[in-house]
Amino acid sequence: MIIIIFLLSGWILSWFNFEKLFIQAFKELFNKEITSASYYFIFFCIGAIGDLILFFNREYINILFN
């Protein structure tokens, strides 16, 4: 569920050119070229980590059954 929230957040932020800002900042900080696919993949990974944290803390049970 959090994966979807983060992907939607990345998509909405791209309406305000955050995608271009993020790609430029990544290039300047790490001297690596990334594409918009990498931008969305980073949001996906952050969401997946959030989902795993909820899963291992058994918070999904509270969310689903309350």
Secondary structure, 3 states (H helix, E strand, C coil): CHHHHHHHHHHHHHHCCHHHHHHHHHHHHHCCCCCHHHHHHHHHHHHHHHHHHHHHCCHHHHHHHC
